[in-house]
């Protein structure tokens, strides 16, 4: 029996992390929860243009947001 790493219906491009949004992601929101994570650790949410501000505010109000970077720039940094 074979288990695929990604289900057949997985998107071919990264999608926005906002609830029920299926738009292509354009932004990476890097964050961490200082009560749970070491200072250098970064978790990521993806955002489309429409949800970037809302998701940024959600994380920012809690003191979690560390950086907002265009997805293309984030991906090119990951390759290095």
MMTF fields as JSON, N, C-alpha, C and O atoms, coordinates in Angstrom:
{
  "mmtfVersion": "1.0.0",
  "mmtfProducer": "UNKNOWN",
  "numBonds": 319,
  "numAtoms": 320,
  "numGroups": 80,
  "numChains": 1,
  "numModels": 1,
  "chainsPerModel": [1],
  "groupsPerChain": [80],
  "chainIdList": ["A"],
  "bondAtomList": [4, 2, 8, 6, 12, 10, 16, 14, 20, 18, 24, 22, 28, 26, 32, 30, 36, 34, 40, 38, 44, 42, 48, 46, 52, 50, 56, 54, 60, 58, 64, 62, 68, 66, 72, 70, 76, 74, 80, 78, 84, 82, 88, 86, 92, 90, 96, 94, 100, 98, 104, 102, 108, 106, 112, 110, 116, 114, 120, 118, 124, 122, 128, 126, 132, 130, 136, 134, 140, 138, 144, 142, 148, 146, 152, 150, 156, 154, 160, 158, 164, 162, 168, 166, 172, 170, 176, 174, 180, 178, 184, 182, 188, 186, 192, 190, 196, 194, 200, 198, 204, 202, 208, 206, 212, 210, 216, 214, 220, 218, 224, 222, 228, 226, 232, 230, 236, 234, 240, 238, 244, 242, 248, 246, 252, 250, 256, 254, 260, 258, 264, 262, 268, 266, 272, 270, 276, 274, 280, 278, 284, 282, 288, 286, 292, 290, 296, 294, 300, 298, 304, 302, 308, 306, 312, 310, 316, 314],
  "bondOrderList": [1, 1, 1, 1, 1, 1, 1, 1, 1, 1, 1, 1, 1, 1, 1, 1, 1, 1, 1, 1, 1, 1, 1, 1, 1, 1, 1, 1, 1, 1, 1, 1, 1, 1, 1, 1, 1, 1, 1, 1, 1, 1, 1, 1, 1, 1, 1, 1, 1, 1, 1, 1, 1, 1, 1, 1, 1, 1, 1, 1, 1, 1, 1, 1, 1, 1, 1, 1, 1, 1, 1, 1, 1, 1, 1, 1, 1, 1, 1],
  "groupList": [{"groupName": "UNK", "atomNameList": ["N", "CA", "C", "O"], "elementList": ["N", "C", "C", "O"], "formalChargeList": [0, 0, 0, 0], "bondAtomList": [1, 0, 2, 1, 3, 2], "bondOrderList": [1, 1, 2], "singleLetterCode": "X", "chemCompType": "L-PEPTIDE LINKING"}],
  "groupTypeList": [0, 0, 0, 0, 0, 0, 0, 0, 0, 0, 0, 0, 0, 0, 0, 0, 0, 0, 0, 0, 0, 0, 0, 0, 0, 0, 0, 0, 0, 0, 0, 0, 0, 0, 0, 0, 0, 0, 0, 0, 0, 0, 0, 0, 0, 0, 0, 0, 0, 0, 0, 0, 0, 0, 0, 0, 0, 0, 0, 0, 0, 0, 0, 0, 0, 0, 0, 0, 0, 0, 0, 0, 0, 0, 0, 0, 0, 0, 0, 0],
  "groupIdList": [1, 2, 3, 4, 5, 6, 7, 8, 9, 10, 11, 12, 13, 14, 15, 16, 17, 18, 19, 20, 21, 22, 23, 24, 25, 26, 27, 28, 29, 30, 31, 32, 33, 34, 35, 36, 37, 38, 39, 40, 41, 42, 43, 44, 45, 46, 47, 48, 49, 50, 51, 52, 53, 54, 55, 56, 57, 58, 59, 60, 61, 62, 63, 64, 65, 66, 67, 68, 69, 70, 71, 72, 73, 74, 75, 76, 77, 78, 79, 80],
  "secStructList": [7, 7, 7, 7, 1, 1, 7, 6, 6, 7, 7, 1, 1, 7, 5, 7, 7, 1, 6, 6, 7, 7, 1, 5, 7, 7, 3, 3, 3, 3, 3, 7, 7, 6, 6, 6, 1, 7, 6, 6, 7, 7, 3, 3, 3, 3, 3, 7, 6, 6, 6, 2, 2, 2, 2, 2, 2, 2, 2, 2, 2, 6, 6, 7, 3, 3, 3, 3, 3, 3, 2, 2, 2, 2, 2, 2, 2, 2, 2, 7],
  "xCoordList": [0.842, 0.0, 0.893, 1.838, 0.6, 1.383, 0.582, -0.607, 1.236, 0.597, 1.29, 2.484, 0.569, 1.197, 1.549, 0.848, 2.631, 3.034, 2.003, 1.661, 1.517, 0.47, -0.754, -0.626, -1.936, -3.139, -3.264, -2.719, -3.984, -4.142, -4.787, -4.552, -5.597, -6.283, -5.519, -6.079, -4.246, -3.473, -3.187, -3.028, -3.122, -2.877, -1.454, -0.534, -1.289, 0.037, 0.842, 2.066, 0.163, 0.842, 0.454, -0.634, 1.318, 0.986, -0.274, -0.482, -1.107, -2.369, -2.373, -1.643, -3.203, -3.391, -3.805, -4.561, -3.31, -3.622, -4.918, -5.366, -5.527, -6.779, -7.871, -7.937, -8.717, -9.788, -10.644, -11.119, -10.835, -11.672, -11.16, -11.862, -9.973, -9.421, -8.602, -7.8, -8.799, -8.06, -7.225, -6.751, -7.057, -6.285, -4.801, -4.322, -4.096, -2.651, -1.983, -2.339, -1.032, -0.285, 0.675, 1.286, 0.799, 1.75, 2.733, 3.777, 2.399, 3.189, 3.476, 2.679, 4.612, 4.953, 4.977, 5.666, 4.22, 4.219, 5.013, 4.563, 6.181, 7.049, 6.746, 6.689, 6.553, 6.159, 6.691, 7.158, 6.614, 6.836, 6.109, 5.842, 5.8, 5.182, 6.3, 6.808, 6.692, 7.837, 7.64, 8.613, 6.403, 6.161, 6.445, 6.654, 6.45, 6.637, 7.917, 8.48, 8.382, 9.48, 10.72, 10.627, 11.871, 13.112, 13.088, 12.398, 13.832, 13.765, 14.088, 13.533, 14.975, 15.348, 14.371, 14.428, 13.493, 12.536, 11.506, 11.023, 11.165, 10.138, 9.12, 9.465, 7.875, 6.745, 6.276, 6.595, 5.531, 5.073, 3.602, 3.08, 2.963, 1.641, 1.803, 2.667, 0.971, 0.963, -0.273, -1.318, -0.155, -1.29, -1.406, -0.41, -2.653, -2.921, -2.937, -2.872, -3.021, -3.028, -4.208, -4.066, -5.367, -6.572, -6.481, -7.104, -5.73, -5.679, -4.377, -4.234, -3.439, -2.139, -2.304, -1.737, -3.061, -3.221, -3.936, -3.51, -5.012, -5.777, -4.924, -4.898, -4.233, -3.4, -2.223, -1.835, -1.661, -0.564, -1.027, -0.322, -2.213, -2.749, -3.021, -2.733, -3.575, -3.861, -2.593, -2.591, -1.517, -0.252, 0.411, 0.991, 0.324, 0.971, 0.406, 1.161, -0.901, -1.557, -1.112, -1.115, -0.74, -0.286, 1.23, 1.77, 1.902, 3.354, 4.094, 5.257, 3.431, 4.019, 4.697, 5.652, 4.225, 4.705, 6.149, 6.488, 6.988, 8.4, 8.759, 9.614, 8.111, 8.473, 7.376, 6.68, 7.228, 6.329, 7.168, 7.746, 7.227, 8.122, 7.356, 6.553, 7.586, 6.963, 7.364, 8.512, 6.423, 6.664, 7.854, 8.677, 7.956, 9.063, 10.414, 11.377, 10.482, 11.725, 12.041, 13.195, 11.033, 11.21, 11.71, 12.627, 11.099, 11.497, 12.925, 13.66, 13.342, 14.709, 15.708, 16.819, 15.338, 16.213, 16.336, 17.39, 15.291, 15.299, 16.255, 16.799, 16.461, 17.316, 18.781, 19.566, 19.151, 20.554, 21.07, 22.231],
  "yCoordList": [-1.168, 0.0, 1.239, 1.323, 2.185, 3.405, 4.587, 4.722, 5.429, 6.644, 7.839, 8.042, 8.629, 9.796, 10.845, 11.003, 11.544, 12.615, 13.736, 14.284, 14.069, 15.08, 14.421, 13.608, 14.757, 14.199, 14.679, 15.719, 13.914, 14.265, 15.628, 16.279, 16.068, 17.345, 18.515, 19.6, 18.309, 19.403, 20.459, 20.132, 21.721, 22.787, 22.708, 22.266, 23.138, 23.116, 24.357, 24.367, 25.398, 26.604, 26.858, 26.468, 27.499, 27.791, 28.651, 29.564, 28.345, 29.065, 29.86, 29.558, 30.868, 31.734, 30.908, 29.945, 31.287, 30.598, 31.073, 30.479, 32.13, 32.627, 31.573, 30.854, 31.5, 30.503, 30.599, 31.678, 29.472, 29.311, 30.049, 30.101, 30.613, 31.294, 30.294, 29.546, 30.283, 29.379, 30.155, 29.592, 31.449, 32.288, 31.934, 31.45, 32.181, 31.96, 32.9, 34.075, 32.378, 33.183, 34.108, 33.729, 35.31, 36.286, 36.743, 37.312, 36.494, 36.989, 35.879, 34.956, 35.978, 35.101, 35.962, 36.981, 35.541, 36.21, 35.324, 34.243, 35.787, 35.022, 35.457, 36.649, 34.474, 34.793, 33.758, 32.691, 34.09, 33.101, 33.545, 34.73, 32.583, 32.836, 32.754, 31.666, 33.887, 33.876, 32.998, 32.631, 32.664, 31.772, 30.313, 29.48, 30.011, 28.632, 28.399, 27.305, 29.417, 29.241, 30.02, 31.059, 29.504, 30.244, 31.475, 31.469, 32.536, 33.786, 33.639, 34.368, 32.711, 32.574, 31.718, 31.722, 30.997, 30.129, 30.968, 31.967, 30.569, 31.256, 30.257, 29.274, 30.521, 29.804, 30.686, 31.875, 30.122, 30.934, 30.715, 29.605, 31.793, 31.77, 32.383, 33.233, 31.949, 32.516, 33.385, 33.094, 34.448, 35.355, 35.809, 36.054, 35.914, 36.562, 38.072, 38.5, 38.858, 40.316, 40.77, 41.677, 40.142, 40.546, 40.271, 40.985, 39.264, 38.886, 39.26, 39.013, 39.843, 40.183, 41.099, 40.83, 42.156, 43.112, 42.472, 42.642, 41.744, 41.117, 40.117, 40.153, 39.231, 38.241, 38.905, 38.473, 39.948, 40.681, 41.326, 41.278, 41.929, 42.553, 41.509, 41.736, 40.365, 39.281, 38.866, 38.739, 38.658, 38.255, 39.415, 39.225, 40.61, 41.783, 42.172, 42.511, 42.131, 42.502, 41.582, 41.989, 40.376, 39.401, 39.454, 38.752, 40.296, 40.398, 39.247, 38.995, 38.545, 37.371, 37.699, 37.023, 38.714, 38.99, 39.482, 40.414, 38.848, 39.221, 39.839, 40.723, 39.382, 39.877, 39.539, 38.534, 40.392, 40.138, 40.281, 41.336, 39.211, 39.156, 38.637, 37.715, 39.211, 38.635, 37.16, 36.793, 36.339, 34.898, 34.601, 33.746, 35.291, 35.038, 35.31, 34.577, 36.352, 36.683, 35.628, 35.231, 35.185, 34.153, 32.85, 32.219, 32.447, 31.205, 31.286, 30.302, 32.437, 32.556, 32.53, 32.027, 33.065, 32.999, 31.576, 31.204, 30.778, 29.398, 28.528, 27.554, 28.865, 28.074, 28.234, 27.298, 29.389, 29.685, 28.882, 29.029],
  "zCoordList": [0.0, 0.0, 0.0, 0.784, -0.864, -0.985, -0.465, -0.755, 0.297, 0.793, 0.157, 0.375, -0.621, -1.247, -0.194, 0.806, -0.434, 0.471, 0.461, 1.509, -0.712, -0.845, -1.455, -2.37, -0.964, -1.589, -3.03, -3.399, -3.832, -5.246, -5.446, -6.464, -4.488, -4.653, -4.03, -3.87, -3.677, -3.089, -4.156, -5.332, -3.743, -4.714, -5.266, -4.578, -6.502, -7.113, -6.734, -6.867, -6.265, -5.803, -4.351, -3.927, -3.592, -2.192, -2.094, -2.894, -1.105, -0.927, 0.369, 1.313, 0.386, 1.545, 2.762, 2.637, 3.931, 5.186, 5.833, 6.813, 5.304, 5.884, 5.737, 4.74, 6.747, 6.765, 5.507, 5.151, 4.841, 3.649, 2.415, 1.406, 2.464, 1.289, 0.481, 1.04, -0.8, -1.686, -2.711, -3.698, -2.458, -3.377, -3.29, -2.265, -4.373, -4.38, -3.376, -3.278, -2.65, -1.678, -2.405, -3.404, -1.899, -2.425, -1.357, -1.673, -0.086, 1.038, 2.046, 2.213, 2.709, 3.825, 5.083, 5.139, 6.086, 7.381, 8.334, 8.713, 8.711, 9.609, 11.041, 11.341, 11.918, 13.291, 14.257, 13.858, 15.528, 16.576, 17.837, 18.037, 18.672, 19.965, 20.994, 21.266, 21.57, 22.485, 23.722, 24.381, 24.037, 25.18, 24.824, 25.706, 23.521, 23.075, 22.282, 22.324, 21.559, 20.608, 21.028, 21.681, 20.646, 20.848, 19.943, 18.924, 20.294, 19.515, 18.03, 17.209, 17.671, 16.252, 15.447, 14.217, 16.101, 15.397, 14.664, 15.197, 13.439, 12.663, 12.149, 11.493, 12.455, 11.875, 10.719, 10.681, 9.787, 8.658, 8.368, 8.465, 8.015, 7.412, 6.04, 5.824, 5.115, 3.772, 3.625, 4.208, 2.849, 2.676, 1.229, 0.55, 0.778, -0.504, -0.237, 0.915, -1.28, -1.11, -0.25, 0.57, -0.435, 0.305, 1.802, 2.588, 2.216, 3.63, 4.336, 5.534, 3.621, 4.228, 5.443, 6.502, 5.298, 6.396, 7.595, 8.737, 7.331, 8.414, 9.202, 10.432, 8.494, 9.175, 9.899, 10.985, 9.298, 9.941, 11.24, 12.247, 11.216, 12.431, 13.508, 14.683, 13.11, 14.056, 14.798, 16.023, 14.044, 14.656, 15.395, 16.464, 14.825, 15.412, 16.761, 17.673, 16.904, 18.16, 19.299, 20.461, 18.982, 19.975, 20.194, 21.049, 19.409, 19.516, 18.862, 19.18, 17.949, 17.3, 15.962, 15.582, 15.249, 13.888, 13.911, 14.64, 13.109, 13.023, 11.68, 11.616, 10.597, 9.268, 8.272, 8.416, 7.255, 6.132, 4.867, 4.61, 4.084, 2.928, 1.718, 1.856, 0.523, -0.672, -0.824, -0.574, -1.23, -1.356, -2.261, -1.934, -3.39, -4.322, -3.658, -3.884, -2.849, -2.146, -1.081, -0.922, -0.367, 0.676, 0.055, 0.581, -1.074, -1.741, -2.247, -2.158, -2.778, -3.286, -2.133, -2.301, -0.96, 0.212, 0.735, 1.251, 0.615, 1.095, 0.28, 0.801, -0.974, -1.863, -1.481, -1.636, -0.992, -0.662, 0.472, 0.854]
}
